[in-house]
Amino acid sequence: MPYPIQALNPTRFIGLFLVCLMLSGCALMRHPDSCDPEPLCRLDDQETGPGVELKIRESKKTTICACRPWNMGAVKVQKGESYTFEIEAVHNWVDGKVASDPETGWHGSFYKTMGFLSGFLKRSSETGWYALTGTIGMADTLSFAVITSGNAPVIMADSGELYFYANDMKGRYFNNKGNLVLKITRIR
């Protein structure tokens, strides 16, 4: 006697589809992390040297390039200090061909669903796929959402230099495009 056909649960179908897509395609293949030759994202123009310590109410602007796995903020923070972050200009913030923005990441319900199902692959669980993410030092374990709800201040969990990146999978920065100007202000 043949078995009755059971309807496939939509959640299982999407999960199965995602796994098949990743296993059959090049989505998980690593590539060299390098920038497209966008004028503001030349690899040789990254600020170097120790970051400055901002005084209360003092600000500094820095350029963040989506194709860099690590963007130096050129600001040194101390544990317990509070900072706000303001995006002043965004140019072409795109992950491959996926429309995105630095505040929320990927656009569209399909990509948001795929992002939810594959969230374990991105560098930080603190923000969505391709959203702007900050960290203290070059440690993804100390990452934080740069743009918070209501632009609430971010309290630093440790001391060190600030770094920023588009929240993507390691080895997948080669297809990232765009840059932004970020204003960093110490509040307390």
Backbone torsions as a table, in degrees:
resi	resn	phi	psi	omega
1	MET	NA	127.3	-179.3
2	PRO	-68.0	150.1	177.6
3	TYR	-75.9	142.5	177.0
4	PRO	-66.9	143.2	178.0
5	ILE	-75.2	125.7	178.8
6	GLN	-102.6	143.9	178.2
7	ALA	-69.2	137.6	178.4
8	LEU	-80.1	126.2	178.2
9	ASN	-56.8	129.8	-178.6
10	PRO	-57.3	-36.6	179.4
11	THR	-65.4	-43.0	178.1
12	ARG	-65.6	-39.1	179.3
13	PHE	-61.2	-47.7	-179.9
14	ILE	-62.9	-44.4	178.2
15	GLY	-60.7	-45.6	178.9
16	LEU	-63.1	-43.0	178.3
17	PHE	-60.3	-44.7	-180.0
18	LEU	-62.7	-44.8	179.0
19	VAL	-61.6	-44.9	178.7
20	CYS	-62.1	-42.5	178.9
21	LEU	-60.1	-45.6	-178.6
22	MET	-67.9	-39.0	-178.0
23	LEU	-74.8	-30.0	-176.8
24	SER	-91.8	-21.6	-175.7
25	GLY	-104.5	-165.7	-179.4
26	CYS	-101.9	15.8	-174.4
27	ALA	-59.9	-31.1	-177.5
28	LEU	-99.9	-0.8	179.9
29	MET	-70.7	133.5	177.5
30	ARG	-83.6	147.3	178.3
31	HIS	-132.3	162.9	176.1
32	PRO	-61.4	134.3	177.2
33	ASP	-81.7	107.0	179.3
34	SER	-147.8	159.6	-176.0
35	CYS	-90.7	150.1	163.1
36	ASP	-69.5	154.8	-177.8
37	PRO	-75.6	56.9	174.4
38	GLU	-75.0	141.4	-175.0
39	PRO	-53.7	-40.4	-177.7
40	LEU	-86.1	-1.5	-175.2
41	CYS	-118.0	26.4	175.3
42	ARG	-64.7	134.2	-177.5
43	LEU	-62.5	-26.2	-177.0
44	ASP	-83.0	-2.7	-177.9
45	ASP	-100.2	5.0	-179.6
46	GLN	-65.9	132.5	178.0
47	GLU	-61.2	143.0	177.7
48	THR	-127.9	170.6	179.7
49	GLY	94.5	174.2	-177.3
50	PRO	-68.9	146.7	178.4
51	GLY	-73.0	159.5	178.1
52	VAL	-89.6	150.3	174.0
53	GLU	-95.5	118.9	-178.4
54	LEU	-80.5	145.0	172.2
55	LYS	-82.9	163.5	178.5
56	ILE	-58.5	133.8	-176.7
57	ARG	71.8	6.1	176.6
58	GLU	-89.3	145.8	-177.7
59	SER	-125.8	160.0	174.2
60	LYS	-145.0	141.1	177.1
61	LYS	-106.3	144.9	178.0
62	THR	-144.0	152.4	177.7
63	THR	-95.1	131.0	178.3
64	ILE	-112.3	127.6	178.9
65	CYS	-109.6	126.3	-174.6
66	ALA	-63.2	-24.9	-177.0
67	CYS	-86.6	-1.5	176.7
68	ARG	-94.2	128.0	175.8
69	PRO	-67.3	-23.4	178.5
70	TRP	-140.1	119.7	174.3
71	ASN	-111.5	119.5	178.5
72	MET	-69.9	130.9	177.0
73	GLY	-84.9	-14.9	-178.9
74	ALA	59.3	29.2	176.4
75	VAL	-130.4	132.3	176.8
76	LYS	-102.9	130.9	-177.0
77	VAL	-116.8	159.5	175.4
78	GLN	-116.3	146.6	179.2
79	LYS	-54.0	132.7	178.4
80	GLY	93.4	-16.2	177.0
81	GLU	-69.9	153.7	179.5
82	SER	-114.7	139.1	-178.8
83	TYR	-135.2	149.6	168.3
84	THR	-114.8	155.6	-178.0
85	PHE	-130.9	133.1	-179.2
86	GLU	-130.8	126.2	177.2
87	ILE	-85.3	120.3	-175.9
88	GLU	-97.6	-28.8	179.8
89	ALA	-154.3	133.2	177.9
90	VAL	-123.0	132.8	178.7
91	HIS	-125.1	109.9	167.8
92	ASN	57.0	52.3	-178.4
93	TRP	-79.1	92.8	-173.1
94	VAL	-133.8	133.7	176.8
95	ASP	-100.3	99.4	-174.0
96	GLY	66.4	-104.8	176.1
97	LYS	-120.3	11.0	-176.7
98	VAL	-91.8	117.6	176.5
99	ALA	-61.8	135.3	-174.8
100	SER	-148.7	171.0	168.7
101	ASP	-142.6	156.0	-174.7
102	PRO	-70.6	-14.5	-179.6
103	GLU	-83.7	-46.1	-175.5
104	THR	-115.5	-12.3	-179.7
105	GLY	89.1	-140.5	-175.5
106	TRP	-58.9	144.7	176.0
107	HIS	-100.1	155.5	173.4
108	GLY	93.2	140.8	-176.2
109	SER	-65.6	-36.8	178.4
110	PHE	-60.7	-49.3	-178.3
111	TYR	-68.6	-35.0	176.1
112	LYS	-63.1	-41.3	178.2
113	THR	-66.1	-46.3	178.0
114	MET	-62.0	-38.1	177.6
115	GLY	-64.0	-39.2	177.8
116	PHE	-63.6	-45.2	-177.9
117	LEU	-69.6	-28.9	-178.5
118	SER	-108.2	17.4	-176.3
119	GLY	-57.4	-25.4	-179.8
120	PHE	-67.4	-13.6	-178.6
121	LEU	-87.7	-21.2	-176.7
122	LYS	-76.7	161.4	-174.4
123	ARG	-67.5	-38.3	-176.0
124	SER	-127.6	138.0	175.6
125	SER	-87.2	-2.7	-177.2
126	GLU	-77.4	-21.9	-178.4
127	THR	-137.4	168.5	178.2
128	GLY	-75.0	171.5	175.9
129	TRP	-56.5	129.3	173.6
130	TYR	69.6	9.4	173.8
131	ALA	-78.4	151.8	178.5
132	LEU	-66.8	128.3	-176.3
133	THR	-127.3	139.8	176.7
134	GLY	-109.9	160.3	176.1
135	THR	-153.5	155.4	176.9
136	ILE	-98.6	117.0	-172.2
137	GLY	71.5	-175.1	179.8
138	MET	-94.5	59.5	-178.4
139	ALA	-131.1	109.9	179.0
140	ASP	-60.6	-21.8	179.6
141	THR	-68.2	-18.0	178.7
142	LEU	-106.3	30.3	-176.9
143	SER	-79.9	157.7	179.4
144	PHE	-151.5	157.0	175.3
145	ALA	-73.6	123.7	-179.4
146	VAL	-71.1	-46.4	179.4
147	ILE	-99.9	115.0	-177.3
148	THR	-105.2	163.9	178.6
149	SER	-60.5	126.0	-179.2
150	GLY	70.5	15.5	-177.4
151	ASN	52.0	41.3	177.7
152	ALA	-64.5	145.2	178.0
153	PRO	-61.7	148.2	176.6
154	VAL	-101.3	124.8	178.4
155	ILE	-91.2	126.3	-176.9
156	MET	-70.3	127.9	-177.4
157	ALA	-83.8	-11.7	-178.1
158	ASP	-157.2	177.5	177.5
159	SER	-104.9	146.3	177.6
160	GLY	152.4	-169.3	-179.5
161	GLU	-85.7	142.7	176.7
162	LEU	-83.4	137.8	173.2
163	TYR	-131.1	157.0	-178.0
164	PHE	-139.2	154.3	176.6
165	TYR	-160.9	159.0	169.1
166	ALA	-77.4	130.0	-173.9
167	ASN	-74.6	94.3	-178.3
168	ASP	-127.4	-178.7	177.4
169	MET	-83.1	141.6	176.6
170	LYS	-56.9	138.3	-179.0
171	GLY	83.5	4.0	-178.2
172	ARG	-119.4	24.5	-178.8
173	TYR	-85.6	-10.0	-176.8
174	PHE	-63.2	-28.9	-177.5
175	ASN	-100.3	8.1	179.4
176	ASN	-79.9	143.1	178.7
177	LYS	-134.6	152.0	173.6
178	GLY	112.7	164.8	178.0
179	ASN	-153.9	166.3	178.6
180	LEU	-151.1	161.9	173.4
181	VAL	-106.3	125.0	-177.7
182	LEU	-113.9	128.6	176.6
183	LYS	-99.7	122.9	-179.6
184	ILE	-108.0	125.0	-178.5
185	THR	-128.3	129.8	174.9
186	ARG	-83.4	129.3	-178.5
187	ILE	-100.8	-41.7	-177.4
188	ARG	-145.0	NA	NA
